[in-house]
Amino acid sequence: RFSPANYDVVNTTNSFGFRDRQVGFEEDLKGTWIFGDSNTFAMGLNDEDAYTAMLDAKNLPTANMAGLGSNVPRDLRIMDKMAELGGRPKQVLLALSMNFVPFDPNPVSPNEITGIVKVGPFNEFQEKLINATRPESFLFRSIKTILLRNVALYGFIKSKMVSVPALRDWLRDRGLVQDIDIQSRGPAWMKDKARRADVEAAAADQADQISTLKEKAQKEFGSRFAVVLLPDYHHLYPSRFAKYLAYFKLAPETQDAAQPYDALKAALQARGIFVIDVLGPLRATNDPQLIFYNDSHYDRHGHVIFAQTIADWITSGGSD
């Protein structure tokens, strides 16, 4: 049972340590191998709500080999090990969340970081201090301290509290639970238009690494290969990105939430790697909450879209 602050769910791993079924895994190794990060691991979801499990339920055997972060060298080693055990995939997929941390071609110096941290008008600090010292804040934090002594109990209570819209909004507006709309997932510089060249260089480096997966899948297994880019929630929901920009007083014309996605997609396609589009299907739902309320991982509704879109690609036998 996985019970941190936001969830109360059951996560099952098989004897190989993968978030996959035990009975039927040998069959999965003859189907689609999916590598990825915490979204594919299905952080915060019950076993049956992971999109890989949904693919199994569609009679499309799928081996979920994701970790909690994307790691191509690890994925290559897993491919070798599974091949030793007789696994031969028909398809290999890499699902990559757009909060990955690439190398920075022009890293910020420690002195610049210090300067950035010190920037900010005093009245903003004062406002946050006032919010934190309200009576209800003291009461909530005292209760929270007690509950944290039992993490499972705290997780259960918090998960139930944030499931009530009016209560979770009240807690968020008072700074008692995090507001993910004003948080950046992945390096903030990746959305800075002034650093477009750096973003493209980082995307090229990432695409080169991913190319090694494609080469191995095709040469050693004769498998189709594709990448699924899971968009950052600021990219998926422009209104949330506008809120983020307003909070940090960033000029909208200087920022682009789609920039990392667009750069990596272009770099992959330039290397002949097919990219399965889930952004369009996600937006087509018009669902304002495809991610957890105070966590940027995709929820069950998002995984339903992933499963259907990937299933269409598997069964089409088309581009790779």
C-alpha positions as a printed NumPy array, in Angstrom:
array([[  0.   ,   0.   ,   0.   ],
       [  1.315,   3.39 ,  -1.076],
       [  0.177,   6.113,   1.32 ],
       [  2.206,   9.306,   1.159],
       [  0.613,  12.729,   1.379],
       [ -1.586,  12.557,  -1.706],
       [ -2.631,   8.955,  -2.287],
       [ -4.024,   5.852,  -0.686],
       [ -3.475,   3.183,  -3.307],
       [ -2.028,  -0.275,  -3.821],
       [  1.118,  -0.603,  -5.959],
       [  2.101,  -4.142,  -6.927],
       [  5.414,  -5.174,  -8.465],
       [  6.255,  -8.594,  -9.832],
       [  9.272, -10.743,  -8.974],
       [ 11.412,  -8.757, -11.434],
       [ 10.61 ,  -5.526,  -9.619],
       [  8.428,  -4.125, -12.405],
       [  5.025,  -2.478, -11.971],
       [  3.445,  -5.34 , -13.849],
       [  1.525,  -8.511, -13.231],
       [  3.241, -11.694, -12.101],
       [  0.946, -14.131, -13.879],
       [  1.01 , -13.208, -17.523],
       [  4.329, -11.377, -17.513],
       [  5.908, -13.935, -19.828],
       [  3.175, -13.169, -22.329],
       [  3.785,  -9.443, -21.841],
       [  7.43 ,  -9.962, -22.835],
       [  6.192, -11.087, -26.264],
       [  4.106,  -7.939, -26.726],
       [  4.925,  -4.294, -26.108],
       [  7.742,  -3.191, -23.83 ],
       [  7.184,   0.233, -22.326],
       [  9.921,   2.187, -20.599],
       [  9.397,   5.488, -18.859],
       [  9.259,   7.403, -15.617],
       [  6.852,   7.914, -12.719],
       [  3.856,   8.626, -14.958],
       [  4.254,   5.244, -16.651],
       [  5.04 ,   3.619, -13.304],
       [  1.611,   5.099, -12.483],
       [  2.521,   7.03 ,  -9.383],
       [ -0.531,   7.491,  -7.195],
       [ -2.727,   5.011,  -9.041],
       [ -3.998,   1.555,  -8.231],
       [ -2.635,  -1.25 , -10.388],
       [ -5.66 ,  -1.518, -12.657],
       [ -5.673,   2.228, -13.35 ],
       [ -2.222,   2.299, -14.968],
       [ -2.425,   2.673, -18.739],
       [ -0.18 ,  -0.358, -19.174],
       [ -2.706,  -2.47 , -17.231],
       [ -5.474,  -1.016, -19.38 ],
       [ -3.57 ,  -2.184, -22.468],
       [ -3.381,  -5.691, -20.97 ],
       [ -7.134,  -5.509, -20.445],
       [ -7.522,  -4.722, -24.166],
       [ -5.694,  -7.995, -24.922],
       [ -2.581,  -6.088, -25.89 ],
       [  0.125,  -7.68 , -23.692],
       [  2.3  ,  -4.919, -22.285],
       [  5.39 ,  -5.144, -20.09 ],
       [  5.678,  -2.055, -17.898],
       [  9.404,  -1.587, -17.263],
       [  9.242,   2.023, -16.09 ],
       [ 11.136,   3.418, -13.13 ],
       [ 10.471,   6.534, -11.092],
       [ 12.607,   8.573, -13.485],
       [ 13.643,   8.198, -17.102],
       [ 17.049,   6.57 , -17.544],
       [ 18.076,   5.345, -20.989],
       [ 21.243,   3.458, -19.861],
       [ 19.108,   1.577, -17.328],
       [ 16.533,   0.803, -20.013],
       [ 19.244,  -0.625, -22.282],
       [ 20.435,  -2.92 , -19.486],
       [ 16.872,  -4.083, -18.853],
       [ 16.455,  -4.866, -22.542],
       [ 19.579,  -7.02 , -22.423],
       [ 18.377,  -8.868, -19.326],
       [ 14.895,  -9.495, -20.668],
       [ 16.406, -10.747, -23.941],
       [ 18.505, -13.23 , -21.949],
       [ 15.251, -14.529, -20.478],
       [ 13.829, -15.031, -23.951],
       [ 11.794, -11.853, -24.272],
       [ 11.174, -10.657, -27.837],
       [  8.998,  -7.544, -28.082],
       [  6.865,  -6.673, -31.08 ],
       [  6.977,  -3.015, -30.11 ],
       [  9.147,  -0.921, -27.81 ],
       [  7.91 ,   2.393, -26.459],
       [  9.511,   5.111, -24.369],
       [  7.027,   7.347, -22.564],
       [  8.746,  10.505, -21.4  ],
       [  7.228,  13.101, -19.093],
       [  8.17 ,  16.631, -20.084],
       [  9.566,  17.39 , -16.64 ],
       [ 12.819,  15.581, -17.363],
       [ 16.041,  17.335, -16.355],
       [ 18.366,  17.695, -19.355],
       [ 21.914,  18.945, -19.315],
       [ 22.119,  22.748, -19.314],
       [ 24.471,  24.048, -22.041],
       [ 24.805,  27.34 , -20.158],
       [ 24.32 ,  26.682, -16.439],
       [ 23.664,  29.535, -14.062],
       [ 26.621,  30.401, -11.843],
       [ 26.305,  30.229,  -8.016],
       [ 26.527,  34.032,  -7.85 ],
       [ 23.65 ,  34.377, -10.298],
       [ 21.585,  31.896,  -8.297],
       [ 22.14 ,  33.96 ,  -5.147],
       [ 21.003,  37.046,  -6.993],
       [ 17.876,  35.344,  -8.264],
       [ 16.928,  34.1  ,  -4.8  ],
       [ 17.234,  37.594,  -3.328],
       [ 14.987,  39.179,  -5.951],
       [ 11.424,  39.914,  -4.862],
       [  9.61 ,  42.846,  -3.242],
       [  9.247,  42.841,   0.505],
       [  5.476,  43.154,   0.343],
       [  5.257,  39.681,  -1.273],
       [  7.241,  38.216,   1.617],
       [  5.077,  40.111,   4.073],
       [  1.912,  38.759,   2.458],
       [  3.182,  35.18 ,   2.719],
       [  4.167,  35.772,   6.35 ],
       [  0.704,  37.081,   7.19 ],
       [ -0.907,  34.045,   5.551],
       [  1.359,  31.68 ,   7.46 ],
       [  0.615,  33.285,  10.831],
       [ -3.15 ,  33.287,  10.631],
       [ -4.779,  31.414,  13.541],
       [ -6.142,  28.703,  11.277],
       [ -2.64 ,  28.18 ,   9.899],
       [ -1.233,  27.555,  13.373],
       [ -4.045,  25.126,  14.156],
       [ -3.65 ,  23.249,  10.865],
       [  0.123,  22.983,  11.201],
       [ -0.18 ,  21.73 ,  14.795],
       [ -2.559,  18.99 ,  13.69 ],
       [ -0.315,  18.234,  10.71 ],
       [  2.709,  17.806,  13.   ],
       [  0.844,  15.243,  15.071],
       [ -0.389,  13.353,  12.018],
       [  3.034,  13.26 ,  10.411],
       [  4.117,  10.948,  13.195],
       [  1.933,   8.414,  11.438],
       [  2.556,   8.921,   7.733],
       [ -0.084,   6.426,   6.616],
       [ -2.768,   8.123,   8.72 ],
       [ -1.697,  11.549,   7.487],
       [ -1.789,  10.355,   3.879],
       [ -5.247,   8.873,   4.317],
       [ -6.693,  12.016,   5.912],
       [ -5.073,  14.37 ,   3.419],
       [ -6.136,  12.302,   0.411],
       [ -9.721,  12.43 ,   1.683],
       [ -9.549,  16.176,   2.427],
       [ -8.311,  17.129,  -1.032],
       [-11.047,  14.996,  -2.608],
       [-13.592,  17.572,  -1.41 ],
       [-13.388,  20.509,  -3.862],
       [-14.527,  23.258,  -1.489],
       [-12.205,  22.099,   1.303],
       [ -9.138,  21.628,  -0.893],
       [ -9.64 ,  25.076,  -2.47 ],
       [ -9.901,  26.617,   0.995],
       [ -6.681,  24.889,   2.064],
       [ -4.894,  25.887,  -1.148],
       [ -5.956,  29.544,  -0.963],
       [ -4.498,  29.752,   2.536],
       [ -1.237,  28.131,   1.582],
       [ -1.911,  25.043,   3.69 ],
       [ -1.578,  22.662,   0.74 ],
       [  0.547,  23.305,  -2.302],
       [ -0.792,  25.037,  -5.381],
       [  0.864,  23.213,  -8.264],
       [ -0.188,  25.906, -10.727],
       [  2.583,  28.138,  -9.368],
       [  5.23 ,  25.43 ,  -9.435],
       [  7.485,  24.574, -12.336],
       [  7.993,  20.922, -13.209],
       [ 11.348,  20.595, -14.884],
       [ 13.931,  23.372, -15.246],
       [ 12.284,  26.789, -15.637],
       [ 14.908,  27.832, -18.208],
       [ 13.456,  25.291, -20.651],
       [ 10.45 ,  27.612, -21.096],
       [ 12.485,  30.788, -21.516],
       [ 12.264,  31.903, -25.146],
       [ 15.618,  33.68 , -24.833],
       [ 17.221,  30.272, -24.325],
       [ 15.636,  28.557, -27.306],
       [ 19.057,  27.55 , -28.673],
       [ 19.974,  25.945, -25.339],
       [ 16.652,  24.099, -25.23 ],
       [ 17.254,  22.757, -28.739],
       [ 20.769,  21.641, -27.78 ],
       [ 19.421,  19.843, -24.696],
       [ 16.672,  18.252, -26.782],
       [ 19.234,  17.058, -29.339],
       [ 21.264,  15.431, -26.568],
       [ 18.152,  13.721, -25.19 ],
       [ 17.135,  12.554, -28.662],
       [ 20.604,  11.105, -29.274],
       [ 20.26 ,   9.003, -26.124],
       [ 16.804,   7.825, -27.139],
       [ 18.156,   6.877, -30.566],
       [ 20.214,   4.146, -28.908],
       [ 16.98 ,   2.554, -27.683],
       [ 15.509,   2.65 , -31.175],
       [ 18.644,   1.129, -32.694],
       [ 18.653,  -1.715, -30.18 ],
       [ 14.943,  -2.405, -30.564],
       [ 15.108,  -2.543, -34.326],
       [ 18.441,  -4.298, -34.856],
       [ 18.246,  -6.892, -32.089],
       [ 14.519,  -7.572, -32.011],
       [ 13.16 ,  -6.255, -35.301],
       [ 10.669,  -4.294, -33.23 ],
       [  8.771,  -1.145, -34.003],
       [  9.846,   1.799, -31.866],
       [  8.118,   5.016, -30.883],
       [  8.181,   7.696, -28.209],
       [  5.228,   9.103, -26.294],
       [  5.785,  12.613, -24.965],
       [  3.582,  13.28 , -21.933],
       [  3.034,  17.049, -21.878],
       [  3.748,  19.192, -18.852],
       [  0.529,  20.421, -17.243],
       [  1.432,  24.063, -17.946],
       [  1.589,  23.114, -21.622],
       [ -1.633,  21.119, -21.434],
       [ -3.495,  23.88 , -19.575],
       [ -2.541,  27.386, -20.834],
       [ -4.678,  29.054, -18.145],
       [ -2.566,  27.415, -15.452],
       [  0.607,  28.639, -17.111],
       [ -0.845,  32.157, -17.205],
       [ -1.412,  31.91 , -13.445],
       [  2.211,  30.797, -12.973],
       [  3.506,  33.702, -15.05 ],
       [  1.377,  36.207, -13.147],
       [  2.512,  34.872,  -9.77 ],
       [  6.191,  35.233, -10.653],
       [  5.639,  38.454, -12.628],
       [  7.042,  36.961, -15.83 ],
       [  6.198,  38.589, -19.146],
       [  4.098,  36.14 , -21.197],
       [  5.887,  37.097, -24.398],
       [  9.179,  35.824, -22.929],
       [  7.921,  32.359, -21.931],
       [  6.632,  29.34 , -23.841],
       [  5.328,  26.28 , -22.015],
       [  5.384,  24.28 , -25.254],
       [  9.048,  24.989, -26.005],
       [ 10.59 ,  21.85 , -24.407],
       [  7.951,  19.614, -25.995],
       [  8.281,  21.155, -29.434],
       [ 12.091,  21.052, -29.355],
       [ 12.276,  17.41 , -28.284],
       [  9.584,  16.318, -30.724],
       [ 11.445,  18.016, -33.581],
       [ 14.766,  16.473, -32.507],
       [ 13.241,  12.994, -32.354],
       [ 11.56 ,  13.311, -35.723],
       [ 14.817,  14.584, -37.251],
       [ 16.349,  11.253, -36.17 ],
       [ 13.565,   9.216, -37.706],
       [ 11.85 ,   8.462, -34.389],
       [  8.069,   8.331, -34.494],
       [  6.292,  10.379, -31.816],
       [  2.816,   9.277, -30.737],
       [  0.641,  12.323, -30.125],
       [ -1.275,  12.283, -26.851],
       [ -1.468,  16.075, -26.467],
       [ -4.283,  16.374, -29.001],
       [ -6.401,  13.585, -27.479],
       [ -5.838,  14.943, -23.964],
       [ -7.011,  18.42 , -24.949],
       [ -9.933,  17.005, -26.913],
       [-11.454,  15.713, -23.662],
       [-11.896,  19.277, -22.358],
       [-11.297,  17.747, -18.934],
       [ -9.874,  20.414, -16.599],
       [ -8.409,  17.857, -14.196],
       [ -6.389,  15.144, -15.941],
       [ -3.732,  15.393, -13.248],
       [ -3.939,  15.046,  -9.483],
       [ -5.15 ,  18.107,  -7.646],
       [ -1.878,  18.85 ,  -5.845],
       [  0.477,  16.656,  -7.822],
       [  1.458,  16.97 , -11.475],
       [  1.222,  13.236, -12.223],
       [ -1.569,  12.188, -14.554],
       [ -4.606,  10.633, -12.899],
       [ -6.759,   7.751, -14.103],
       [ -8.57 ,   9.927, -16.643],
       [ -5.255,  10.798, -18.267],
       [ -4.203,   7.155, -18.316],
       [ -7.408,   6.208, -20.136],
       [ -6.361,   8.568, -22.954],
       [ -2.814,   7.183, -22.987],
       [ -4.118,   3.613, -23.211],
       [ -6.493,   4.345, -26.072],
       [ -3.962,   6.368, -28.076],
       [ -1.191,   3.798, -27.665],
       [ -3.611,   0.955, -28.434],
       [ -4.495,   2.676, -31.716],
       [ -0.795,   2.83 , -32.633],
       [ -0.153,  -0.809, -31.673],
       [ -3.092,  -2.15 , -33.65 ],
       [ -2.564,   0.118, -36.662],
       [  0.765,  -1.447, -37.588],
       [  1.611,   1.91 , -39.122],
       [  4.419,   4.39 , -38.632],
       [  7.348,   3.723, -36.351]])
